[in-house]
Amino acid sequence: MSAVPVADPRNRKISEDLRFRPIPSPIHPIDYVAPPSIYREVAPGHKVLIDPVTHS
C-alpha cells in the first residue's frame, strides 16, 4: 500500500522514508562507473555515438 498516492501533502512520505537501494547487477559490481560515451560529429550539429567495440 506504500505505492498508493496520498492526497494530503502533510502526510506524504519524503524520499528518506523510501530507503532506496541500488539494484544489484548480474554483470557489474555496485561501485561500477560506466565509461563516458564518445560521439563523432558527422555534420554540423549532428553527432553519432561511436561503438566502443568496432570503433566506427
Backbone as JSON, one array per atom type, in Angstrom:
{
  "sequence": "MSAVPVADPRNRKISEDLRFRPIPSPIHPIDYVAPPSIYREVAPGHKVLIDPVTHS",
  "N": [[0.81, -1.19, 0.0], [2.18, 1.13, 0.11], [2.66, 2.36, -2.28], [0.44, 3.72, -3.01], [-0.9, 6.86, -3.85], [-0.96, 9.75, -1.72], [-3.37, 12.07, -0.88], [-3.26, 14.28, 0.85], [-0.78, 16.6, 1.33], [0.65, 16.93, 3.69], [0.85, 14.46, 4.79], [2.4, 12.94, 3.14], [5.1, 10.78, 2.2], [8.59, 11.36, 2.57], [11.61, 11.37, 0.6], [13.62, 10.14, 2.13], [12.27, 8.32, 3.63], [11.74, 6.25, 1.91], [13.93, 4.62, 1.48], [15.84, 3.96, -0.68], [17.68, 1.59, -2.53], [20.49, 0.51, -4.44], [19.91, -1.45, -7.36], [20.99, -4.72, -7.6], [23.35, -5.75, -10.03], [23.74, -8.34, -12.38], [25.95, -8.27, -13.94], [27.74, -6.04, -13.5], [29.63, -4.71, -10.71], [28.42, -3.08, -7.66], [29.73, -0.58, -7.32], [30.42, 0.15, -9.9], [31.34, 2.31, -12.54], [30.19, 3.63, -15.45], [31.93, 3.94, -18.57], [32.6, 7.08, -20.24], [30.47, 8.17, -22.93], [31.38, 8.26, -26.37], [31.29, 10.49, -29.0], [30.99, 11.17, -32.51], [31.18, 13.87, -34.71], [29.27, 14.07, -37.5], [28.1, 15.8, -39.19], [27.54, 19.34, -39.16], [26.34, 20.02, -35.99], [25.23, 17.48, -35.78], [25.65, 14.55, -34.21], [27.06, 11.27, -33.78], [26.94, 8.29, -31.96], [29.84, 6.54, -31.13], [30.62, 3.19, -31.5], [32.05, 1.3, -28.99], [33.16, -1.2, -29.43], [33.55, -1.73, -32.19], [34.62, 0.66, -33.01], [33.66, 2.44, -34.95]],
  "CA": [[0.0, 0.0, 0.0], [3.03, 2.32, 0.15], [2.68, 2.98, -3.59], [-0.81, 4.46, -3.21], [-0.66, 8.28, -3.6], [-1.66, 10.36, -0.6], [-3.89, 13.36, -1.32], [-2.86, 15.33, 1.79], [0.68, 16.73, 1.25], [1.26, 16.86, 5.03], [1.01, 13.04, 5.14], [3.21, 12.25, 2.13], [6.42, 10.34, 2.63], [9.71, 12.04, 1.94], [12.48, 10.39, -0.05], [14.39, 9.38, 3.12], [11.42, 7.22, 4.13], [11.62, 5.19, 0.92], [15.11, 3.76, 1.61], [16.27, 3.46, -1.98], [18.91, 0.81, -2.6], [20.8, 0.17, -5.82], [19.5, -2.78, -7.8], [22.18, -5.49, -7.93], [23.5, -6.11, -11.43], [24.45, -9.61, -12.55], [27.12, -8.04, -14.79], [28.65, -5.05, -12.93], [29.53, -4.54, -9.26], [27.66, -1.91, -7.21], [30.5, 0.66, -7.49], [30.81, 0.3, -11.3], [31.08, 3.58, -13.19], [30.22, 3.41, -16.89], [32.83, 4.87, -19.26], [31.85, 8.12, -20.95], [30.14, 7.91, -24.33], [32.2, 9.01, -27.33], [30.49, 10.85, -30.17], [31.7, 11.73, -33.66], [30.32, 14.8, -35.42], [29.22, 13.69, -38.91], [27.65, 17.01, -39.87], [27.42, 20.38, -38.14], [25.23, 19.84, -35.08], [24.72, 16.1, -35.81], [26.68, 13.65, -33.67], [26.72, 9.85, -33.79], [27.65, 7.54, -30.93], [30.83, 5.59, -31.65], [30.54, 1.88, -30.86], [33.36, 1.03, -28.43], [33.67, -2.5, -29.89], [34.01, -1.65, -33.58], [35.26, 1.97, -33.19], [33.25, 3.07, -36.21]],
  "C": [[0.86, 1.25, 0.0], [3.09, 3.02, -1.2], [1.43, 3.79, -3.89], [-0.55, 5.94, -2.92], [-1.52, 8.8, -2.45], [-2.09, 11.75, -1.01], [-3.43, 14.51, -0.43], [-1.34, 15.46, 1.79], [1.36, 16.66, 2.61], [1.53, 15.41, 5.43], [1.85, 12.27, 4.13], [4.57, 11.87, 2.71], [7.49, 11.16, 1.9], [10.68, 10.97, 1.43], [13.31, 9.58, 0.95], [13.59, 8.19, 3.65], [11.41, 6.04, 3.17], [12.79, 4.21, 0.95], [15.52, 3.12, 0.28], [17.59, 2.71, -1.86], [19.21, 0.55, -4.05], [20.37, -1.25, -6.14], [20.76, -3.56, -8.18], [22.19, -5.88, -9.42], [24.21, -7.45, -11.52], [25.75, -9.44, -13.34], [28.17, -7.16, -14.11], [28.51, -5.0, -11.42], [28.8, -3.24, -8.93], [28.42, -0.61, -7.49], [30.97, 0.88, -8.93], [30.41, 1.67, -11.84], [31.24, 3.36, -14.69], [31.2, 4.39, -17.55], [32.02, 5.91, -20.02], [31.59, 7.73, -22.4], [30.98, 8.8, -25.23], [31.37, 9.23, -28.58], [31.4, 11.4, -31.27], [30.72, 12.65, -34.38], [30.39, 14.47, -36.91], [28.74, 14.83, -39.79], [27.53, 18.08, -38.79], [26.15, 20.2, -37.31], [24.64, 18.44, -35.05], [25.83, 15.16, -35.38], [26.14, 12.23, -33.63], [27.57, 9.17, -32.72], [28.59, 6.54, -31.58], [30.72, 4.31, -30.84], [31.92, 1.54, -30.3], [33.97, -0.29, -28.91], [34.26, -2.37, -31.3], [34.73, -0.34, -33.88], [34.89, 2.61, -34.5], [31.96, 3.82, -36.05]]
}
